[in-house]
Amino acid sequence: MSDVPDCRGCGACCHGDTMWVHLLMNDDERLGSERVRRLTVLTEHGRGYFARGMKMAGGRCIAFSDQLPDGQSGCSIYEVRPDICRDFTAGSPECHAARARLAKE
């Protein structure tokens, strides 16, 4: 049995607060201007510093969908997802910590 969890339907790594899914300039380019307008938010962090992140709804990234076209759950923008999501490894200590946090909610 694999110790890498099935990500479909989980989305624990997609749960967090504002700026949980932090974007970089190349993420904006990959997402494209329409998705940036629809899915992201620009937040001021003081002294003129602004950062872009994915919008959150109910504590979860709005790109996570409970109803993808294939009838499953998961990231609706998987092919163009942000770097922070690309770097997150299923089954890693961070993954298990995110799952534990979500289970406590």
C-alpha positions as CSV (number, residue, x, y, z in Angstrom):
1,M,0.0,0.0,0.0
2,S,1.3,3.4,-0.9
3,D,1.9,6.0,1.7
4,V,1.0,8.8,-0.8
5,P,-2.6,9.8,-0.1
6,D,-5.2,10.2,-2.9
7,C,-5.6,13.9,-3.4
8,R,-9.0,13.6,-5.2
9,G,-11.7,14.9,-2.9
10,C,-9.2,16.0,-0.2
11,G,-8.0,19.5,-1.0
12,A,-6.5,19.8,2.5
13,C,-3.5,21.7,1.0
14,C,-6.1,24.1,-0.5
15,H,-7.4,25.1,2.9
16,G,-6.1,28.2,4.6
17,D,-6.6,31.9,5.1
18,T,-6.1,34.9,2.8
19,M,-2.8,34.6,1.0
20,W,-2.5,30.9,1.7
21,V,-2.0,30.3,-2.0
22,H,0.5,33.0,-2.7
23,L,1.2,33.9,-6.3
24,L,4.3,35.0,-8.1
25,M,4.7,37.0,-11.3
26,N,5.1,33.8,-13.5
27,D,1.9,32.4,-11.9
28,D,0.0,35.5,-13.2
29,E,1.4,34.9,-16.7
30,R,0.5,31.2,-16.6
31,L,-3.0,31.8,-15.3
32,G,-3.7,34.5,-17.9
33,S,-5.4,37.8,-17.4
34,E,-9.0,36.5,-17.3
35,R,-8.2,34.0,-14.5
36,V,-6.2,36.5,-12.6
37,R,-9.1,38.9,-12.6
38,R,-11.6,36.2,-11.6
39,L,-9.7,34.0,-9.2
40,T,-7.1,36.2,-7.5
41,V,-7.0,39.0,-5.0
42,L,-4.4,41.7,-4.4
43,T,-3.8,42.3,-0.7
44,E,-1.9,45.2,0.9
45,H,0.6,44.1,3.5
46,G,1.7,47.5,4.7
47,R,4.1,50.2,3.6
48,G,3.0,49.9,0.0
49,Y,3.8,46.2,-0.3
50,F,1.1,44.3,-2.2
51,A,0.9,40.6,-2.8
52,R,-1.4,38.5,-5.0
53,G,-3.1,35.3,-3.9
54,M,-5.9,33.0,-4.9
55,K,-9.3,34.1,-3.6
56,M,-10.5,31.9,-0.7
57,A,-14.1,30.9,-0.1
58,G,-15.1,29.1,3.1
59,G,-11.4,28.7,4.0
60,R,-10.6,27.0,0.7
61,C,-9.0,28.1,-2.6
62,I,-11.8,28.9,-5.0
63,A,-10.1,26.9,-7.7
64,F,-10.8,23.7,-5.8
65,S,-14.0,22.3,-7.1
66,D,-16.3,19.6,-5.7
67,Q,-17.6,18.9,-9.2
68,L,-15.0,18.7,-12.0
69,P,-16.2,17.7,-15.5
70,D,-15.1,14.1,-14.7
71,G,-17.4,14.0,-11.7
72,Q,-14.5,14.1,-9.2
73,S,-13.2,16.8,-6.9
74,G,-9.9,18.6,-7.3
75,C,-8.2,21.7,-8.7
76,S,-10.1,23.2,-11.6
77,I,-7.0,25.0,-12.8
78,Y,-4.6,22.1,-12.3
79,E,-2.7,22.6,-15.6
80,V,-2.0,26.2,-14.8
81,R,-1.9,26.0,-11.0
82,P,0.5,28.3,-9.1
83,D,4.1,27.4,-8.3
84,I,3.3,27.0,-4.6
85,C,0.8,24.3,-5.5
86,R,3.2,22.6,-8.0
87,D,5.9,22.5,-5.3
88,F,3.5,20.9,-2.7
89,T,4.2,17.1,-2.6
90,A,1.4,14.6,-1.8
91,G,2.4,12.4,1.1
92,S,5.0,14.9,2.4
93,P,5.1,16.0,6.0
94,E,3.4,19.2,4.9
95,C,0.6,17.2,3.3
96,H,0.0,15.1,6.4
97,A,0.0,18.3,8.5
98,A,-2.6,19.9,6.3
99,R,-4.7,16.8,6.5
100,A,-4.4,16.8,10.3
101,R,-5.3,20.5,10.5
102,L,-8.4,20.0,8.3
103,A,-9.5,17.0,10.3
104,K,-9.5,19.2,13.5
105,E,-11.9,21.7,11.8
